[in-house]
């Protein structure tokens, strides 16, 4: 049985052997010739994450993409039946009302192309695209699922379908079945089968010509859902069910190469591409559960099977060499890191870097960072990915959202940024002993062992965010957050160490209403409610003031690489409160305290506002530019006087 009716061309197989080494900690060895000097290969980048289906509908002809499953011409019986099955289910997978959040809404690659001028003006340097590889067509129904997007927090009356509100078409759940093809929902209907990647190549080239690279999200962990039996009982709203065109099979360029459960023969996992399902204790999972278990209910890929690992590595080669005459894919953003064996990940790193030593590799370990020991073990046992820094990002979200009773404390933010320059790391042995005895929240601190494991250069490349695809929208989490506080969060992340990732819509405060039906495990407005349709200038809800703040900060960051590569220190001006204010100085590596003429920036924030005086010991005399207003202020021998309104922040740049 074929996913498509064509035979796909095979990707070029490279026979380059690549040695690799563990970079961090006691296992550090010499770099191989292909090893990047900074893990992950991120440069002075600002990433922009796009959920492709929710960004912009540039081609309405693929909203119900029946074109991918022709029923005319000379087709064998099996192919005809397969194409008819897909054509039958496709109309039910598309939601033109944009109310049922687990269905397709129409965004596509053509839509991104049409918005490249907007993205260029915003200033981002890399686009991270949500998974665009071919996914299974079908529906899954689970009573109790919350999937209807309410227009208001307290609507008087809304009529909606209980079936669609509790069903999913697999939107953004990585129901992957063919890692070598584009999903028909995102590609163009007018492409010929012999050049079905032409729109994607055009995106690579038109973005590349604007100085914007394309990073692909890539699922290395699991396959698509399946059903156990071909017998369908009468449907009931009280019972789960699923209707699937492929039943979790795996394809390569449209040709089936592995089954999960073959409903015709009853054979289960005949090619051993999946791990046998095992119980998973989500409260205390062990490594076997994480790497072999059906996390989220999805069949787990068996990386120990050479055919599976080779298939995934060949897919890496395919995407990195897809556009030899133009701009190539810049790299990969991989989720589910804790569920992928480190042995396979090292092979993945070798393969990607052997093709292009500058390949960007970003790995997202759920809540990964210094304080997550499992993520640090994973980081230690691998060599070439940039970690998503949940420690700093979540602490910042909570601090600016006034959730300061736990890791939202200002001290946690400072220690996360300062690392080896922090107070706790540099305590004397006696102070360490007293601190351990007296400190009730040691779990929140950055472990010395973790700090010793990561170089200062590498941690500067870790990915930071205000929002990401797994987190609730900030304004959904904190519906009473002021525009000032929201803007201060954006300015802080874009002023801080790391490589910032801007989730689409952050620049205008995109969020869903605070409705109890929008609650998921992570709270109000989590995945998939955090991925509503993008809005644009002139649309209801567009916040141009926030957009201008984001745009200004992105361009400031691009023009001042010290925000990516420089040092950080915190100061405490007169009248400031250590627990509720943040005054952070970023400087080029060549600067020293008291050096006047060098690249330097002050981020100043106060929860309750007030008048502050920054002494010359903390900030040299000279003129400073307010990057938002264009006004200048002068630091005299008496210091720099600053006035801040409640929850206001100012970003001041030293002028030559």
C-alpha positions in Angstrom: 0.0 0.0 0.0 1.3 3.4 -0.9 0.8 6.7 0.9 1.2 8.4 -2.5 1.2 6.9 -6.0 4.7 7.9 -6.9 8.1 6.4 -6.2 10.1 9.0 -4.3 13.7 9.7 -5.2 16.2 8.5 -2.7 18.3 10.8 -0.7 22.1 11.0 -1.1 23.9 8.7 1.3 27.1 10.1 2.7 29.8 7.7 3.9 31.7 10.2 6.0 32.7 8.8 9.3 32.7 11.4 12.1 34.4 10.9 15.5 32.8 12.8 18.3 33.6 13.6 21.9 31.8 14.6 25.1 32.6 18.3 25.6 31.4 19.0 29.1 32.7 18.1 32.6 35.1 15.4 33.4 34.5 13.6 30.1 35.7 16.5 28.0 38.1 15.5 25.2 39.6 17.2 22.2 37.2 18.6 19.5 36.8 16.5 16.4 37.4 18.4 13.1 33.7 18.9 12.6 32.8 19.9 16.2 31.3 23.4 16.6 33.2 25.5 19.2 29.8 26.4 20.7 27.3 23.7 21.4 24.4 23.9 19.0 26.0 26.3 16.5 23.6 29.2 17.4 25.2 32.5 16.7 23.9 36.0 17.4 20.5 34.7 16.5 16.9 35.6 17.4 14.7 32.6 16.8 11.0 32.9 15.9 8.8 29.8 16.5 6.0 29.3 14.0 3.2 26.8 14.4 2.7 26.5 10.7 -1.0 25.6 10.7 -1.7 28.6 12.9 0.4 31.4 11.2 -1.3 32.4 8.0 -3.4 30.6 5.3 -1.6 31.5 2.1 -3.2 28.7 0.0 -6.8 27.7 0.7 -6.6 24.9 -1.8 -4.8 22.7 0.8 -7.2 23.2 3.6 -8.9 19.9 2.5 -6.0 18.5 0.5 -7.8 15.8 -1.5 -5.3 16.6 -4.4 -2.7 14.4 -2.6 -5.0 11.3 -3.0 -6.2 11.1 -6.6 -8.8 8.5 -7.5 -8.6 8.9 -11.3 -6.2 7.1 -13.6 -4.7 3.7 -13.4 -4.6 2.8 -9.8 -4.4 -0.7 -8.2 -7.2 -1.7 -5.9 -5.3 -1.1 -2.7 -4.1 2.3 -3.7 -7.6 3.4 -4.8 -9.1 2.2 -1.5 -6.4 4.0 0.5 -6.8 7.3 -1.4 -10.6 7.0 -1.0 -10.2 6.5 2.8 -8.1 9.6 3.1 -10.4 11.7 0.9 -13.3 10.6 3.1 -11.7 11.8 6.4 -10.0 14.9 5.2 -13.1 17.2 5.2 -13.6 16.5 8.9 -10.1 17.4 9.9 -10.4 21.1 8.8 -12.1 23.7 11.0 -12.8 27.0 9.1 -14.3 28.5 12.3 -11.0 28.4 14.2 -12.8 27.3 17.3 -11.8 23.6 17.7 -8.2 23.8 18.7 -7.1 20.2 17.8 -8.1 20.5 14.2 -6.4 22.0 11.2 -7.0 25.7 10.6 -5.3 26.4 7.3 -1.9 27.8 7.9 0.8 26.6 5.4 4.2 27.2 3.9 2.8 29.7 1.3 1.4 31.7 4.2 4.9 32.0 5.8 6.3 33.1 2.4 3.7 35.9 2.2 4.7 37.1 5.7 8.4 37.1 5.2 8.5 40.9 4.9 6.8 41.2 8.3 9.4 38.8 9.8 12.3 40.6 8.2 11.0 43.9 9.6 10.6 42.3 13.0 14.3 41.4 12.8 14.4 37.7 13.5 17.2 35.7 12.1 15.9 32.1 12.2 12.4 30.6 11.8 11.7 27.4 13.8 8.9 25.6 12.0 6.6 23.2 13.9 6.7 19.6 12.4 5.8 19.7 8.7 6.6 16.1 7.9 3.7 13.9 6.6 1.3 13.0 9.4 -1.5 10.4 9.6 -4.9 11.5 8.5 -7.7 10.6 10.9 -9.7 11.5 14.0 -9.4 10.4 17.6 -12.2 10.9 20.1 -11.6 11.0 23.9 -14.5 12.0 26.2 -13.3 14.7 28.6 -10.8 16.2 26.2 -11.0 20.0 26.2 -10.8 21.4 22.7 -13.2 24.3 22.2 -11.9 27.8 22.1 -14.3 30.2 23.8 -14.4 33.8 22.5 -14.9 35.3 25.9 -14.1 34.4 29.5 -17.8 34.4 30.5 -19.9 33.9 27.3 -23.6 34.2 27.8 -24.3 31.2 25.5 -22.3 29.3 23.0 -23.4 26.4 21.0 -20.7 24.0 19.8 -20.3 20.3 18.9 -19.5 18.1 21.8 -17.9 15.6 19.4 -15.4 18.1 17.8 -14.7 19.7 21.2 -13.5 16.3 22.5 -11.8 15.1 19.3 -8.5 15.7 17.6 -7.2 15.5 14.1 -3.6 15.2 15.3 -2.9 18.9 14.8 0.6 19.6 16.2 0.8 16.2 18.0 3.5 14.8 15.6 1.4 12.0 14.2 4.3 11.4 11.8 4.2 8.5 9.3 6.6 9.7 6.6 9.8 11.6 7.7 10.7 12.1 4.0 7.6 14.0 2.8 5.8 17.2 3.5 2.3 17.0 5.0 -0.3 17.8 2.4 -1.9 20.3 4.7 1.1 22.7 4.4 2.3 22.2 0.8 0.7 23.6 -2.3 -2.0 22.0 -4.4 -0.5 23.2 -7.7 2.8 21.4 -7.2 3.5 18.5 -9.5 4.4 15.2 -7.9 7.8 15.3 -9.4 8.5 18.7 -7.7 6.3 18.5 -4.6 9.0 20.4 -2.5 9.0 23.5 -4.7 7.1 25.7 -2.3 9.4 24.6 0.6 12.5 25.3 -1.5 11.0 28.7 -2.4 10.5 29.4 1.3 14.2 28.4 2.0 15.4 30.7 -0.8 13.2 33.7 -0.1 13.8 33.6 3.6 17.6 33.1 3.0 17.7 36.1 0.7 16.4 38.1 3.6 19.1 36.7 5.9 16.6 34.4 7.6 17.4 30.7 8.1 14.9 27.8 8.5 15.1 25.4 11.3 12.8 22.3 11.3 11.2 20.8 14.3 11.9 17.0 14.1 10.3 14.2 16.0 12.8 11.5 16.8 10.8 9.7 19.4 7.5 8.2 18.3 5.1 7.3 15.6 1.4 7.9 15.0 -1.6 6.4 16.9 -3.2 3.1 15.9 -6.2 1.0 16.7 -6.1 -2.7 17.8 -9.1 -3.9 15.9 -10.8 -3.4 12.5 -14.2 -3.9 14.1 -16.0 -0.6 14.9 -18.7 -0.6 17.5 -21.5 1.9 17.3 -20.2 5.3 18.3 -20.9 6.7 21.8 -20.0 10.1 23.2 -19.0 8.2 26.4 -16.3 6.0 24.8 -13.0 6.7 23.2 -12.6 5.8 19.5 -10.3 6.5 16.6 -10.6 6.4 12.8 -7.2 6.3 11.1 -6.1 6.0 7.5 -2.7 4.5 8.2 -3.0 2.9 11.6 0.5 4.1 12.6 2.4 2.6 9.7 5.7 4.1 8.6 6.5 5.2 5.1 9.5 6.4 3.1 8.7 8.7 0.2 5.1 7.3 0.2 6.0 3.6 0.3 5.1 1.6 3.3 8.1 0.0 5.1 6.7 -0.9 8.5 3.4 -1.7 10.2 2.4 -1.1 13.7 -0.8 -3.2 13.8 -1.9 -4.6 10.4 -5.6 -4.8 10.7 -5.9 -7.1 7.7 -3.6 -9.8 9.0 -3.6 -9.1 12.8 0.2 -8.9 12.8 1.5 -6.6 15.5 4.8 -4.7 15.0 6.1 -7.3 12.5 9.2 -5.3 11.6 10.0 -4.5 15.3 10.0 -0.7 14.6 8.3 0.0 17.9 9.0 -0.9 21.5 6.4 -3.1 23.2 4.1 -1.0 25.3 5.0 -0.8 29.0 3.3 0.9 31.9 4.6 4.4 32.6 4.6 5.9 36.1 4.5 9.6 35.2 5.1 10.6 38.9 8.4 8.8 39.1 9.4 7.4 35.7 12.7 5.5 35.3 14.9 5.7 32.3 13.4 2.7 30.7 9.9 4.1 30.9 11.1 7.4 29.4 13.0 5.9 26.5 10.8 2.9 25.7 7.4 3.8 27.1 4.4 5.1 25.1 4.8 8.7 26.3 1.5 10.5 25.7 0.1 7.2 24.4 2.2 7.3 21.2 4.0 4.2 20.0 7.7 4.6 20.9 10.3 4.1 18.1 12.7 1.3 18.6 16.1 3.0 18.1 17.9 -0.3 18.9 16.6 -1.6 15.6 19.2 -0.6 13.0 16.5 -0.1 10.4 14.8 2.5 12.6 17.9 4.5 13.4 19.1 4.4 9.8 15.7 5.6 8.6 15.8 8.7 10.9 19.5 9.5 10.0 18.7 9.2 6.3 15.8 11.7 7.0 18.3 14.1 8.5 20.5 13.8 5.4 17.5 14.3 3.2 16.3 17.6 4.7 19.8 19.0 5.0 20.6 18.4 1.3 17.1 19.1 -0.1 18.0 22.4 -1.8 21.5 22.1 -3.2 21.1 25.1 -5.7 19.9 27.5 -3.0 19.7 28.0 0.8 19.6 24.8 2.7 17.8 24.0 6.0 19.8 25.6 8.8 19.2 22.9 11.4 16.8 21.0 13.7 14.8 21.7 16.8 14.1 18.4 18.6 11.5 18.0 21.3 11.1 14.9 23.6 14.8 14.9 24.4 14.4 12.9 27.6 12.7 10.1 25.6 15.4 9.6 23.0 18.4 7.4 23.9 21.7 9.4 24.1 23.4 6.7 22.0 21.1 7.5 19.1 21.4 11.2 19.7 25.1 11.1 19.3 24.7 9.3 16.0 22.2 12.1 15.0 24.8 14.7 15.9 27.5 13.0 13.9 25.3 12.7 10.8 24.1 16.3 10.9 27.5 17.8 11.4 29.2 15.6 8.8 26.8 17.1 6.2 27.2 20.7 7.4 29.5 21.5 10.4 27.4 24.6 11.0 24.1 22.7 11.4 22.1 24.2 14.3 21.0 21.6 16.8 18.6 22.6 19.5 17.3 20.1 22.0 14.3 20.6 24.3 14.3 18.6 27.5 11.1 19.1 29.4 11.9 21.7 32.0 15.6 21.3 31.3 18.3 23.4 32.8 20.9 23.5 35.6 18.3 22.4 38.2 17.0 19.4 36.3 19.5 16.6 37.1 18.1 14.4 34.4 18.5 17.0 31.7 22.1 17.7 32.9 22.9 14.0 32.7 21.6 14.0 29.1 23.6 17.1 28.3 26.7 15.5 29.7 26.3 12.3 27.7 25.9 14.2 24.4 28.0 16.8 22.7 26.5 19.2 20.2 23.1 20.6 21.1 22.0 23.9 22.6 19.7 23.3 25.6 16.4 25.1 26.0 16.9 27.0 29.3 13.7 26.5 31.3 15.3 27.5 34.5 15.8 31.2 33.5 12.8 31.4 31.3 10.2 30.1 33.8 11.7 32.1 36.6 11.4 35.3 34.5 7.8 34.5 33.6 6.9 34.0 37.2 8.8 37.0 38.5 7.1 39.4 36.1 3.8 37.7 36.7 4.2 38.5 40.5 4.4 34.7 41.2 7.4 35.2 43.5 6.9 32.6 46.2 9.0 29.8 44.6 11.4 30.0 41.6 9.9 33.4 40.6 12.1 35.1 43.2 14.6 37.7 41.9 17.5 35.8 43.6 16.8 32.7 41.5 16.9 34.8 38.3 20.2 36.4 39.4 21.9 33.1 40.3 20.6 31.5 37.0 22.2 34.3 35.0 25.4 34.8 37.0 26.3 31.1 37.2 29.9 30.7 38.4 29.9 34.4 39.2 27.0 34.1 41.5 27.0 34.5 45.3 26.3 30.9 46.2 28.9 29.4 43.9 31.6 31.6 45.4 30.7 31.1 49.1 33.5 29.9 51.3 33.2 26.4 52.7 32.0 27.7 56.0 29.3 29.9 54.3 28.2 26.9 52.3 27.7 24.8 55.5 25.6 27.6 57.2 23.7 28.2 54.0 22.7 24.5 53.7 21.5 24.5 57.3 19.6 27.8 57.1 18.3 27.8 53.5 14.8 26.3 53.2 14.7 26.3 49.4 18.1 24.8 48.4 16.3 22.9 45.6 15.9 26.2 43.7 19.6 27.0 43.6 21.9 26.2 40.7 23.9 23.1 41.7 27.6 23.7 41.7 28.1 20.3 39.9 25.9 21.5 37.1 27.7 24.8 36.8 31.0 23.0 36.6 29.7 20.8 33.8 28.8 23.6 31.4 31.3 26.1 29.9 30.4 29.8 30.1 30.5 30.0 26.3 28.1 27.1 25.8 25.5 28.4 28.3 25.4 31.7 26.5 23.9 29.8 23.6 21.1 28.2 25.6 17.6 29.0 24.3 15.5 31.4 26.4 11.9 32.4 25.9 8.9 34.3 27.2 6.6 31.7 25.7 7.1 28.4 23.9 5.0 25.8 22.2 4.7 23.8 25.4 4.0 26.7 27.8 0.8 28.6 28.5 0.6 32.0 26.9 1.8 34.5 29.5 -1.5 36.5 29.4 -3.4 33.3 29.8 -1.4 32.4 32.9 -1.7 36.0 34.2 -4.8 37.6 32.7 -4.3 40.7 34.9 -0.8 41.3 33.8 -0.3 44.9 32.7 1.1 45.9 29.4 4.0 47.4 31.2 4.8 44.2 33.0 4.4 42.2 29.7 6.7 44.6 27.9 9.2 44.4 30.8 9.3 40.6 30.4 10.0 40.9 26.7 12.7 43.5 27.3 14.3 41.4 30.0 14.6 38.2 28.0 15.9 40.1 25.0 18.5 41.8 27.2 19.6 38.7 29.0 22.2 36.0 28.3 21.3 33.2 25.9 19.7 32.9 22.5 16.1 34.2 22.7 13.2 32.4 21.0 10.1 34.5 20.2 7.0 32.3 20.0 4.7 33.6 17.2 2.3 36.2 18.7 4.4 37.1 21.7 5.1 40.4 20.0 1.5 41.4 20.3 0.3 39.7 23.4 -1.6 36.8 21.8 -3.6 34.8 24.3 -6.9 33.0 24.8 -9.6 34.2 27.3 -9.3 33.0 30.9 -11.9 30.3 30.7 -12.0 27.1 32.8 -12.6 25.0 29.6 -9.2 26.3 28.4 -7.5 24.5 31.3 -5.1 21.7 30.6 -2.4 20.0 32.7 -0.2 23.1 32.7 -3.1 25.4 33.6 -5.3 27.9 31.7 -4.3 28.3 28.1 -1.7 25.5 27.7 -1.1 23.4 24.6 -3.1 23.4 22.3 -4.9 26.5 23.5 -1.6 28.4 23.4 -1.5 28.0 19.6 -4.4 30.0 18.4 -4.4 31.7 15.0 -1.9 34.5 14.6 -3.3 38.0 14.4 -1.9 40.9 12.2 -1.8 44.7 12.3 -5.4 46.0 12.0 -6.9 42.8 13.5 -8.9 42.9 16.7 -6.5 42.4 19.6 -3.4 43.6 17.8 -1.2 45.5 20.3 1.1 47.7 18.4 2.9 49.1 21.4 4.0 45.6 22.4 5.0 45.0 18.8 7.2 48.1 18.7 8.9 47.1 22.0 9.6 43.7 20.6 10.9 45.0 17.3 13.1 47.6 18.9 14.6 45.1 21.3 15.3 42.5 18.6 17.1 45.1 16.4 19.0 46.3 19.5 20.1 42.8 20.2 21.2 42.1 16.7 23.2 45.4 16.6 24.9 44.7 19.9 26.4 41.2 20.0 27.5 41.7 23.6 23.9 40.9 24.5 24.6 37.4 23.1 28.3 37.0 24.0 28.9 39.5 26.8 29.0 39.4 30.6 26.2 40.1 33.1 26.2 41.7 36.5 23.5 42.9 38.8 23.6 46.2 40.7 21.5 47.6 43.6 21.0 51.4 43.2 19.9 53.6 46.1 16.2 53.1 46.9 16.0 49.7 45.0 14.5 46.6 46.6 16.5 43.4 46.1 13.4 41.2 46.0 11.2 43.2 43.7 13.6 45.2 41.4 16.1 44.1 38.7 19.0 46.2 37.6 21.2 44.3 35.2 24.3 45.5 33.3 25.4 43.7 30.2 28.9 44.4 28.8 31.2 43.3 26.1 33.8 40.8 27.3 36.5 43.5 26.9 34.8 45.9 29.3 35.7 46.1 32.9 33.9 47.9 35.7 34.7 51.6 35.4 35.6 51.4 31.7 33.7 54.1 30.0 33.9 53.8 26.3 32.7 50.2 25.5 29.5 48.4 24.5 27.3 48.4 27.6 23.6 48.2 28.4 21.5 48.8 31.5 18.2 47.0 32.1 16.3 48.7 34.9 13.0 47.4 36.3 11.0 48.2 39.4 7.9 46.5 40.6 6.5 49.4 42.6 8.4 52.2 40.8 10.3 55.1 42.2 13.3 57.4 41.9 16.7 55.6 41.7 20.3 56.7 41.6 22.9 54.4 40.0 26.4 55.3 41.3 29.4 55.7 39.0 30.9 52.7 40.7 28.2 50.6 39.0 27.8 52.5 35.8 30.4 54.8 34.3 29.7 58.5 33.5 28.6 59.3 30.0 25.5 59.5 27.9 23.0 56.7 27.6 20.3 56.2 25.0 16.8 55.0 25.9 16.4 52.4 23.1 12.6 52.8 23.0 12.1 56.6 23.1 15.4 57.7 21.6 15.9 60.1 24.5 19.3 60.4 26.1 20.2 60.6 29.8 23.5 61.5 31.3 25.4 59.7 34.1 27.4 62.4 36.0 29.9 62.1 38.7 26.9 62.0 41.1 25.5 59.0 39.3 22.6 58.2 36.9 19.2 59.3 38.0 16.3 57.1 36.9 12.5 57.4 37.4 10.5 54.3 36.9 6.7 53.9 37.0 5.3 50.7 38.7 6.2 47.6 36.6 8.1 49.8 34.1 11.5 48.9 32.7 14.0 51.0 30.7 16.8 49.8 28.5 19.7 52.2 28.3 22.5 51.8 25.9 25.9 53.5 26.4 26.7 56.0 23.7 30.2 56.5 22.4 
